Structures are given as structure tokens and as C-alpha cells.
């Protein structure tokens, strides 16, 4: 008979407290996402362990008639206190929401776990957390199979497009876009970020004035191909100004 108790090690990417005082968490683990509930957790020792971005080892029990596994024990395996800083927390929350949207429960992916864990470490330690978030957002999307088209215009398929797509976040040719072309640094980033290593991309940051356009393109692409991500509006108000959508 298969045991209903399992041990998992993962990073908390979502946390919600219910009116009854339970803590519902989603963990990203090498075995995929795991959603579980710590019943009465806010009044016990689990409250301090099951915080966002904590790397924890948990013992969970899956009852025969329960939709959610129950957290029986949790041990803190690692924490990055600097992620609580406002300029880092916003980007960490965005990447956590990405991971939650992109990867499925029960879907084994050591790569997804390692990439996300590395992203959090980069956000915590690097002096330019925005650039870490921009690079790793593209990497997480690519790992999940979502890659922006860079080889031809998204509308007419003309080669070597260099203009923003105001609707879908792709690249357009000059004939199909009413917007100015991307500056050379931003265009080079879009064309290389998926195939380059993270280290190489980190060594060639796009200048700060060019980044809002890259964030807008990414926001539109994610909205069209993945779904709505709340963090754009709630946590990145200065990086992402409000965008007027077409009627």
C-alpha cells in the first residue's frame, strides 16, 4: 500500500492565510509544484517557517478524501533576508508569480527549481535586482516553452524585425509598427537572452532608460500567452507605467 506521507524540499512561492488561521502554501520543488495546508498554522511554529521565498523541508500527509495535502512538519533550510527590501521584494514576488503560472503540480523539473532558486539568490545578492529579474523572467518563460519570436515580424513575417509590438509583445518590422525601433542594446538583449547563459546576459546589462520598453513588451507577451499576472500593476508601479489597452 502506497504511503500517504511524503517528504519534500522546496521554495514557498505562494502563501495565503485563511480566516480560520490555516496557512495555504504553494512550494516549487524539484518534483514540481506542491500545494498544501498547515491547519492552524498561524498560531503555531509553522508560521515563521512557511514564509514567502523560504526554502523549507516539509513532511506532508495526503488523506484519502482531502484535496490538499496537510503540512505536518516544516524545517527551514534556507532564507534570503534581503528579499524583504522593497527594491528586491517586488521582483522576487513577480518571479514567484511567474513560476506559479508556468509550472504545474506534479510536473518534475529540476531545471525549473534550480533556475528559480538561482534567480532568488541573484535578486538577493546582485546590486542590480531589476536586471536579474528581467533576464530570469525570460529564462523562466523559455524553460516553460514560451519564447518570443525574434526571427521575423509577428504580422507579415518579414525578416529581422526591430520594432515593438504594442499588442502582443513580439517584434515587428518597420512597415507593421508605428513605434520607433528598439535601441541597439535592447534589441541585442531580446535576440540573445534565450540562447545565452545567465552569466553572459548579466555581464551586458541594458541601460536603465531602455528597460521600461522591455518590461512593457514582456508584460504584453505574458498576458497574451500565459495569462494575467497581478504583480505588474501591484508591485512594479515605477518600472511599468499604466498602459492604455486598445478598445
Secondary structure in CASP SS format (residue, H / E / C, confidence):
PFRMAT SS
TARGET T0000
AUTHOR 0000-0000-0000
METHOD secondary structure of the structure
MODEL  1
X C 1.00
X C 1.00
X C 1.00
X C 1.00
X E 1.00
X E 1.00
X E 1.00
X E 1.00
X E 1.00
X E 1.00
X E 1.00
X E 1.00
X E 1.00
X E 1.00
X E 1.00
X E 1.00
X E 1.00
X C 1.00
X C 1.00
X C 1.00
X C 1.00
X C 1.00
X E 1.00
X E 1.00
X E 1.00
X E 1.00
X E 1.00
X E 1.00
X E 1.00
X C 1.00
X C 1.00
X E 1.00
X E 1.00
X E 1.00
X E 1.00
X E 1.00
X E 1.00
X E 1.00
X C 1.00
X C 1.00
X H 1.00
X H 1.00
X H 1.00
X C 1.00
X C 1.00
X H 1.00
X H 1.00
X H 1.00
X H 1.00
X C 1.00
X C 1.00
X C 1.00
X C 1.00
X C 1.00
X E 1.00
X E 1.00
X E 1.00
X E 1.00
X E 1.00
X E 1.00
X E 1.00
X C 1.00
X C 1.00
X C 1.00
X C 1.00
X C 1.00
X C 1.00
X C 1.00
X E 1.00
X E 1.00
X E 1.00
X E 1.00
X E 1.00
X E 1.00
X E 1.00
X E 1.00
X E 1.00
X E 1.00
X C 1.00
X C 1.00
X H 1.00
X H 1.00
X H 1.00
X H 1.00
X C 1.00
X H 1.00
X H 1.00
X H 1.00
X H 1.00
X H 1.00
X H 1.00
X H 1.00
X H 1.00
X H 1.00
X H 1.00
X H 1.00
X H 1.00
X H 1.00
X H 1.00
X H 1.00
X H 1.00
X H 1.00
X C 1.00
X C 1.00
X E 1.00
X C 1.00
X C 1.00
X C 1.00
X C 1.00
X H 1.00
X H 1.00
X H 1.00
X H 1.00
X H 1.00
X H 1.00
X H 1.00
X H 1.00
X H 1.00
X H 1.00
X H 1.00
X H 1.00
X H 1.00
X H 1.00
X H 1.00
X H 1.00
X C 1.00
X C 1.00
X C 1.00
X H 1.00
X H 1.00
X H 1.00
X H 1.00
X H 1.00
X H 1.00
X H 1.00
X H 1.00
X H 1.00
X H 1.00
X H 1.00
X H 1.00
X H 1.00
X H 1.00
X H 1.00
X C 1.00
X C 1.00
X C 1.00
X C 1.00
X C 1.00
X C 1.00
X C 1.00
X C 1.00
X E 1.00
X C 1.00
X C 1.00
X C 1.00
X C 1.00
X C 1.00
X C 1.00
X E 1.00
X C 1.00
X C 1.00
X C 1.00
X E 1.00
X E 1.00
X C 1.00
X C 1.00
X C 1.00
X C 1.00
X C 1.00
X C 1.00
X E 1.00
X E 1.00
X C 1.00
X C 1.00
X C 1.00
X C 1.00
X C 1.00
X C 1.00
X C 1.00
X C 1.00
X E 1.00
X C 1.00
X C 1.00
X H 1.00
X H 1.00
X H 1.00
X H 1.00
X H 1.00
X H 1.00
X H 1.00
X H 1.00
X H 1.00
X C 1.00
X C 1.00
X C 1.00
X C 1.00
X C 1.00
X H 1.00
X H 1.00
X H 1.00
X H 1.00
X H 1.00
X C 1.00
X C 1.00
X C 1.00
X C 1.00
X C 1.00
X H 1.00
X H 1.00
X H 1.00
X H 1.00
X H 1.00
X H 1.00
X H 1.00
X H 1.00
X H 1.00
X H 1.00
X H 1.00
X H 1.00
X H 1.00
X H 1.00
X H 1.00
X H 1.00
X H 1.00
X H 1.00
X C 1.00
X C 1.00
X C 1.00
X C 1.00
X C 1.00
X H 1.00
X H 1.00
X H 1.00
X H 1.00
X H 1.00
X C 1.00
X C 1.00
X C 1.00
X C 1.00
X C 1.00
X C 1.00
X C 1.00
X C 1.00
X C 1.00
X C 1.00
X C 1.00
X C 1.00
END
